Amino acid sequence: MATANKVSVIPCGAMTADLTWLLIKPGKSITDRHHKDAPQPWVDVPTHCVLVETDEGRVLWDTSCPRDWEERWGPTGLHDFFPYDKVSDDEYLDARLNQMGVGLDQIDYVILSHLHFDHAGNAQMFKNTNAKLVVHEREKEFAFGFDGPFNGAHLKSDYEGLEFQTVSGDTEILPGITLIETPGHTVGTMSMQVELPDTGTMIFTSDAVYMGESYGPPATPAAIVNNLEQFYSSVEKLRGIQERTGAQMIFGHDAEQIHQLRVAPEGSYT
């Protein structure tokens, strides 16, 4: 089996938000009568990117949130529901890449799990580079197909003017890197499976699975789900792959897990 060489998980600070956006679960985000006067739980929503190095090129998975988030998200209202307010100057993606000594011209592929504002927020950084931008064909069709500047968490200014290659189905894009079709969160959400020589299989779920509590079992949905039936199907598809491979699951926005991982710029997986 082909393997990649190295995986670097790049932490990019955190948004904060009402837990219900991430988890619809009695006793957690839905209160009982004994707690009906309690404040709604707000939680950290960490954001990360992933750099994968292979013999055939470097892949950046997702691009996190932009430095100008408050201004850019202003017209959508998202800045009030998901403020990117737990990030230091050295945690923005461009700063992280500088710390890692990785120039934009050294990235061959930028793969977007989907085109929401917190995953495609820095896609424009790659506009005049040689990087190939990759997204699922249904995601591209939706993201460019609606009227107006935004639709929910899709914000056209994040990605308009960029050229995208598209994939469909489960696709081995480079040796050791397979993109897994996991719709539900959006019409074209993808997860990424990486095979490594020492670590074995890692699966980066993106928002197909927000966090460990979403994964279960049983799987627990969120307020932001485009298609609930597809969401459940995709979670079980990933669970099947994990059971076959023993994969380490890296969830999209797990506030506890991000602190348990070996993260860039110091840490990596091989």
N, C-alpha and C positions, 0 to 999 in steps of 0.2 A: 504494500500500500504506500502510495506517495505521501510524503509528509512535508509540512512547512518547516522552517528552521527556528523561528522565534516568534513569540507573541508578547507584546507589551500592552498592558491595560493602562490607558491614559486617563486619570481622574481629572475632571474639569469643574470641580466645585459642585454646588447644588442649588437648585431652585427650592422654594418651599411652597406647600400647597395643602389644601384640605385633603385628608386621607381618602375621602370618598372618591376622589378622582382616580385613585389607584386601586381601591379595594372596597367592594360592596359586601360587607360582612357583619352580621349581627354581633354585637358585643365589642366590635372594633370601630367601625365607622358608622354603624347604625345603633343608636342607643335604645335601651329599654326604659320603661316608665320610671325606674328608680334613678335614672341619670338624665332625665329629659331637660333639666335646666343646666346641664354641664356644657361648657364651651365645646365647639366642634374641634376635633383633633387636627392640628396642623403638623406636618412632618417634613423632614428633609427629603428632597427628591434629587439624589445625586445624578450627575450626568457624566458619561465617560465615552471615550473613543477607543479604538483598538488598532494598533499597528502590527501587521503580520508580515514577516520577512520570509520570502521563498527564493529558490534558485532562479525563478523567472520574474522576480520583481517584488516591489513593496506595495502592500495594500493598506489603505486607511479605511477603517470601518466606522462610518458616521463622523459627524463634524461638530457635535455639541451645539451650544448656544453662542450667539455673537456678543461682542463687547458692547455694541449699541442696542442691547436688547430692549431697554426701556423705551427708547425712541422708535425702534422698528416695530415693536409689538403694540405700541400705543393705539393705533387705529383699530386693533382687534379686541382690546380689553384683556388680552391674555396676561399682560404685565401685572394686572391686579390679582389674577388667580394663580399665576405661577411665577412670582417674582424670582429672578435669578440673583438672589441677594446674599447667598453664602458662597461667594467666589472672591478670591484674592487676585491681585494683578498677575501673579505668576501661575494661576490655574486656568486662564483662558487657553484655548487650543494653540494659538500661535506661540504663546510663551512656552507651553509644554513642548512643542516641537523644537523650539530653540534650545531648551534645556537638554533635550535628547540628541541634539546635534543633527537633526533631520531637516534638510531644506525642502521647500515645496517641490523643487525640481527633482528630488530623490524619491518622490511618491509616484508610482506608476498607475495605480488604480485608486479611486475614491468610490467606495461602495456605500450607498445610502440604504439602510434597512427600510426606511420609508422617508417621506418628505415633510414630516412635521417640523415645526419651528425649533425644537430642541435637538433635532438630529441632523437637519440640513442647514442649521443656522450659519455655518461658516463655509458652505459650499462655494460661495462666490470667491473665496480665497484662491480657488483653483482655476479661475476663468481663463487666465493667460498662461497656463502651465501645460505640460505634456501629459498630465494625468488624464486617464480615461475615467469618466464618471459613469457609474453603473447603477441602475435602479430597475425594479420590476416593471414590466410593461404595463400592467394594470395601474400601478401607482402613478406612472408618468401620465397615462391617459387621463386619470382623474385629476391629478395635480395641475395639469395645463388646461383642463377642459371646462372648468367652472367659470362663471361670470364674476367679475369684481376682483378686488385685490386679495381677498382671503376667503377661505371656507373652513370654519372650525379652526383647527391648528395647522392647516395648510396655508402658508403665506407666500404668495407668488414672488415677492421681492427676494426671498431666499434662493430661488432657483431659476427665475426667468432669465433668458439670455444664455443659459448654459446648454451645452450639447450632452445628451445622455445616450449611452448604449443601454439596451434593455435586455433582460433575461426573463424567461418564463419556465415554470417547473423547477425542480431541484437541479442545480447546475454546478458542476465542478468548474470553477472559474480559473483556478491556478492549482498546481500540485499541492494537495493537502488542504485546499479550501473549497468547501461546498456551500453554496447558497441554498437555503431551505425555504420553500414557499410556505409561509405561515400567516395567511390572511386572517382577518377578524378585527384586529385593532384598527387597521385601515385595509382598503381593498387589495393592497399590494405589499403588505409587510413581509419582510424576509428575516430569517435568522441565519447565523453563520456557524458552520461546523468546521473546526480546524483540527487536523491530525498532527501531533508533535511526536518526535522520537522518544522523549523521556516522559513527558506529562501524559501522553496519550491523547484522548479526544476531549476537546473543549467545545461547548456550544454557547454561543452568545445569542441570547433570545431576543434582544432588543425589546420592543414593547409587546411582542407576542406573549411574554410573561413579565409583568412588572417586577415582581419580587417573590421571594420564597413562599410567602403566604398566599400569593396568587397561584403558585404551582401546586400546592397541596401535596398529595391528594386529600380531598377533592379540589379541583381547580375552582378558583374564586374570581369572578369577573370584576370589572371596574366600570366607572361612570363613562369613560371614554372607550367605547367599543362600537365599531361600525356595524359588525354582524356577529351576534352572540353565538349562533350555531357554528360559524367558522372559528370563532375564538376557542370554543371548547374542542373542536376537532384539531386545531393546530396545537393546542397544549398537549393533547393525547398523542399526536404525531411526534412531538418532541420527546415525550415520555417514552415512547416506543424506541426511539433512537438511543436515548440514554440507557434504557434497559439492555439494549444489544451491545452497546459500546462501553458502558461504564463511564460515560462522559461527565466531566465537571461542568455544571450549569452556571453560567454567568447571566444574571437577570438584568433587565433594562434599567431599573431605578431602585435597587435595594439598598436602603440606608445603612443596614448592618453589614451586608456582604462586602460592600466596597472597601470597608476597613479591614477585612480579613484576607484580601487578595494581595499578591505581590504586584505593586503598581510602579509605573514609570514616574520619574526618570530612573530610579534606582533598581527596581525589580522587574523581572520578566519571567517568561516560561519558555522552556525549550523541549 
